[in-house]
Amino acid sequence: MDNIVGAALLIEVFGGFLFLASDGDISSVWFAILFFGLVAGLYGVVSSRLRQLEADRR
């Protein structure tokens, strides 16, 4: 697993626990944590897929 994807999953899990601990009151801080995890995860998936396609082309 790519390091970025692993870090994004940890951020998502941590943000999800914080969201549940705050009784579902989504504040800007928790939303930012979840959004950052989502963006980092998507970036990691796309970049690892592009690297894999580049390696297959060689």
C-alpha positions as a Markdown table, in Angstrom:
| # | Residue | x | y | z |
|---|---|---|---|---|
| 1 | Met | 0.0 | 0.0 | 0.0 |
| 2 | Asp | 1.2 | 3.4 | -0.8 |
| 3 | Asn | 2.3 | 5.5 | 2.2 |
| 4 | Ile | 0.0 | 8.4 | 1.2 |
| 5 | Val | -3.0 | 6.1 | 1.1 |
| 6 | Gly | -2.1 | 4.6 | 4.5 |
| 7 | Ala | -1.8 | 8.0 | 6.0 |
| 8 | Ala | -5.1 | 9.1 | 4.5 |
| 9 | Leu | -6.8 | 6.1 | 5.9 |
| 10 | Leu | -5.5 | 6.9 | 9.4 |
| 11 | Ile | -6.6 | 10.5 | 9.0 |
| 12 | Glu | -10.1 | 9.4 | 7.9 |
| 13 | Val | -10.4 | 6.9 | 10.8 |
| 14 | Phe | -9.2 | 9.6 | 13.3 |
| 15 | Gly | -11.5 | 12.2 | 11.8 |
| 16 | Gly | -14.4 | 9.7 | 11.9 |
| 17 | Phe | -13.8 | 9.0 | 15.6 |
| 18 | Leu | -13.6 | 12.7 | 16.4 |
| 19 | Phe | -16.9 | 13.3 | 14.5 |
| 20 | Leu | -18.6 | 10.5 | 16.5 |
| 21 | Ala | -17.2 | 11.8 | 19.7 |
| 22 | Ser | -18.6 | 15.2 | 19.1 |
| 23 | Asp | -22.2 | 13.7 | 18.9 |
| 24 | Gly | -22.3 | 14.3 | 15.1 |
| 25 | Asp | -21.8 | 18.0 | 15.4 |
| 26 | Ile | -19.7 | 18.6 | 12.3 |
| 27 | Ser | -17.6 | 21.7 | 12.9 |
| 28 | Ser | -15.2 | 23.2 | 10.5 |
| 29 | Val | -12.3 | 21.5 | 12.2 |
| 30 | Trp | -13.6 | 18.0 | 11.8 |
| 31 | Phe | -14.8 | 18.7 | 8.3 |
| 32 | Ala | -11.3 | 19.9 | 7.4 |
| 33 | Ile | -9.8 | 16.7 | 8.9 |
| 34 | Leu | -12.2 | 14.5 | 6.9 |
| 35 | Phe | -11.8 | 16.5 | 3.7 |
| 36 | Phe | -8.0 | 16.5 | 4.0 |
| 37 | Gly | -8.1 | 12.7 | 4.4 |
| 38 | Leu | -10.3 | 12.3 | 1.4 |
| 39 | Val | -8.1 | 14.5 | -0.8 |
| 40 | Ala | -4.9 | 12.8 | 0.4 |
| 41 | Gly | -6.4 | 9.4 | -0.2 |
| 42 | Leu | -7.6 | 10.3 | -3.7 |
| 43 | Tyr | -4.2 | 11.8 | -4.5 |
| 44 | Gly | -2.4 | 8.7 | -3.3 |
| 45 | Val | -4.6 | 6.3 | -5.3 |
| 46 | Val | -4.3 | 8.3 | -8.5 |
| 47 | Ser | -0.5 | 8.8 | -8.1 |
| 48 | Ser | 0.1 | 5.1 | -7.4 |
| 49 | Arg | -2.1 | 4.1 | -10.3 |
| 50 | Leu | -0.2 | 6.5 | -12.6 |
| 51 | Arg | 3.2 | 5.1 | -11.4 |
| 52 | Gln | 1.9 | 1.6 | -12.0 |
| 53 | Leu | 0.8 | 2.4 | -15.6 |
| 54 | Glu | 4.2 | 4.1 | -16.2 |
| 55 | Ala | 6.0 | 1.0 | -15.0 |
| 56 | Asp | 3.8 | -1.3 | -17.2 |
| 57 | Arg | 4.6 | 0.8 | -20.2 |
| 58 | Arg | 8.4 | 0.3 | -19.8 |
